[in-house]
Amino acid sequence: MMMRRYFGVVAATALLLVGSVSNSDVWAQVKFPGDGNVNLDVPYVPTPQPVVNRMLQMGQATANDIHYDLGSGDGRIVVTAARDFKVKKGVGIDIDPVRIREANANAKAAGVTDRVTFMQTDLFKFDFTEANVLTLYLLPDVNLMLRPIILDKMKPGTRVVSHAFTMGDWRPDSQEVVEGEALYYWMVPAKVAGGWDWRIENTPYHVDLSQQFQVITGTLRGPNGESNLRNVVLKGEDLRFEVSVPRGGVPATVSFVGKVTGNMLTGTMDMGGGQKAQINATKSP
Ligand SMILES: C[S@@+](CC[C@H](N)C(=O)[O-])C[C@H]1O[C@@H](n2cnc3c(N)ncnc32)[C@H](O)[C@@H]1O
C-alpha cells in the first residue's frame, strides 16, 4: 500500500512537471532507479492479484489470444493470463533484470514456461504489435508515447487494458474501479475515415465517414438525397449505423451492419420491409 501511494505521488509529480514545462519530451527523460542497476521510465509497483484478474477479464483474454504486458514486473499478469485464461502465448517486457528473474521463477512455479517468455529489454525498442491483448501499468506520458503504435500498428480489435492511467483524449470504451484501482479498456478501432462507394441495383450510394478514434460521424448520399448517420458504432473492424431516408414522403430507417477490412467495407443494408442488400464498398481514392 505504501508503494502504491508512492506511485500515485510519482505520477502526480510527473504530471505537474510535464504540465508546467508543456513538453512531454521532458517526461521521457525522468528516470527512476531500478533494482538491477538500470534506469526505469516507470517505477516498479505490482498490480494486486484481484486487479490483475479483472484486467484480464476486461481484456477478454482467451486461449485464442497473444498477450503482452509492457513493463511486466514480476510477471504476475503474464503468468495469470497463461495459467488462468489459457492464452496461447504470453510475453512480458521489462528492462530490469531483477524483475525478469522473478518473472521466470513465477512462470516456472505456475507451470506455464511453455507458453510465456520474459524479455529483458526497453519496451520502447521492442515490437509488441503481434499482441491482441495488451496490458499496461505504466504512467500517463508513457501511455501517450505508446498510443500511436497501438492505434497505427496494432490490429483493429486488439484489446488494451491500462491500470491507473488513461490515453489522453482517446477516451476508454469502458472503465471501472476495482479495489480502489482505476482500470481503463479500449478496443483498437479500424481506420474508417473517408468516402465509401457502392451500388444497389445500379443505384450509387456514397458514405462519408469522419473518425476521432472509435467515435464516427458521417453522411449517406443516395437516390433520395443526403442524411446524417445515426447510432454509429465502431468496435474494432465491426461497423454499424442507421440513417433515416424519406420513403413515400415518410422517414424510414435504413440500417447497415458490416466490417471494415483495410479498404473494403462489406456488410448488409437493411432497407426495412424485408428488403436487404449485400454491400461491397470500396474506399474512394
Ligand atoms: C508499475 S510496474 C508494473 C508491473 C506489472 N506490469 C504489474 O502490473 O504488476 C512498471 C514496470 O515497468 C518496468 N519498466 C520501467 N521502464 C521500463 C522500460 N523502459 N522498458 C521496460 N520496462 C520498464 C519496471 O521495471 C516495472 O517493473
The ligand as an SDF file (V2000), in Angstrom:
LIG
                    3D

 27 29  0  0  0  0  0  0  0  0999 V2000
    4.2610   -0.1480  -12.3190 C   0  0  0  0  0  0  0  0  0  0  0  0
    5.2790   -1.5360  -12.6570 S   0  0  0  0  0  0  0  0  0  0  0  0
    4.1000   -2.6670  -13.3240 C   0  0  0  0  0  0  0  0  0  0  0  0
    4.4860   -4.1270  -13.1420 C   0  0  0  0  0  0  0  0  0  0  0  0
    3.4490   -5.1250  -13.6730 C   0  0  0  0  0  0  0  0  0  0  0  0
    3.0010   -4.7990  -15.0130 N   0  0  0  0  0  0  0  0  0  0  0  0
    2.2550   -5.1600  -12.7750 C   0  0  0  0  0  0  0  0  0  0  0  0
    1.2450   -4.5230  -13.1290 O   0  0  0  0  0  0  0  0  0  0  0  0
    2.3330   -5.8120  -11.7150 O   0  0  0  0  0  0  0  0  0  0  0  0
    6.1740   -0.9480  -14.0830 C   0  0  0  0  0  0  0  0  0  0  0  0
    7.2670   -1.8780  -14.6020 C   0  0  0  0  0  0  0  0  0  0  0  0
    7.8390   -1.2940  -15.7690 O   0  0  0  0  0  0  0  0  0  0  0  0
    9.2160   -1.5980  -15.8180 C   0  0  0  0  0  0  0  0  0  0  0  0
    9.8340   -0.6010  -16.7060 N   0  0  0  0  0  0  0  0  0  0  0  0
   10.0700    0.7010  -16.4540 C   0  0  0  0  0  0  0  0  0  0  0  0
   10.6160    1.3040  -17.5070 N   0  0  0  0  0  0  0  0  0  0  0  0
   10.7150    0.3610  -18.4870 C   0  0  0  0  0  0  0  0  0  0  0  0
   11.1660    0.3650  -19.8380 C   0  0  0  0  0  0  0  0  0  0  0  0
   11.6310    1.4650  -20.4400 N   0  0  0  0  0  0  0  0  0  0  0  0
   11.0940   -0.7830  -20.5500 N   0  0  0  0  0  0  0  0  0  0  0  0
   10.6230   -1.9260  -19.9730 C   0  0  0  0  0  0  0  0  0  0  0  0
   10.1830   -1.9890  -18.6970 N   0  0  0  0  0  0  0  0  0  0  0  0
   10.2100   -0.8600  -17.9720 C   0  0  0  0  0  0  0  0  0  0  0  0
    9.6480   -1.5230  -14.3760 C   0  0  0  0  0  0  0  0  0  0  0  0
   10.8330   -2.2700  -14.1520 O   0  0  0  0  0  0  0  0  0  0  0  0
    8.4380   -2.1120  -13.6580 C   0  0  0  0  0  0  0  0  0  0  0  0
    8.6090   -3.4920  -13.4360 O   0  0  0  0  0  0  0  0  0  0  0  0
  1  2  1  0
  2  3  1  0
  2 10  1  0
  3  4  1  0
  4  5  1  0
  5  6  1  0
  5  7  1  0
  7  8  2  0
  7  9  1  0
 10 11  1  0
 11 12  1  0
 11 26  1  0
 12 13  1  0
 13 14  1  0
 13 24  1  0
 14 15  1  0
 14 23  1  0
 15 16  2  0
 16 17  1  0
 17 18  1  0
 17 23  2  0
 18 19  1  0
 18 20  2  0
 20 21  1  0
 21 22  2  0
 22 23  1  0
 24 25  1  0
 24 26  1  0
 26 27  1  0
M  CHG  2   2   1   9  -1
M  END
$$$$
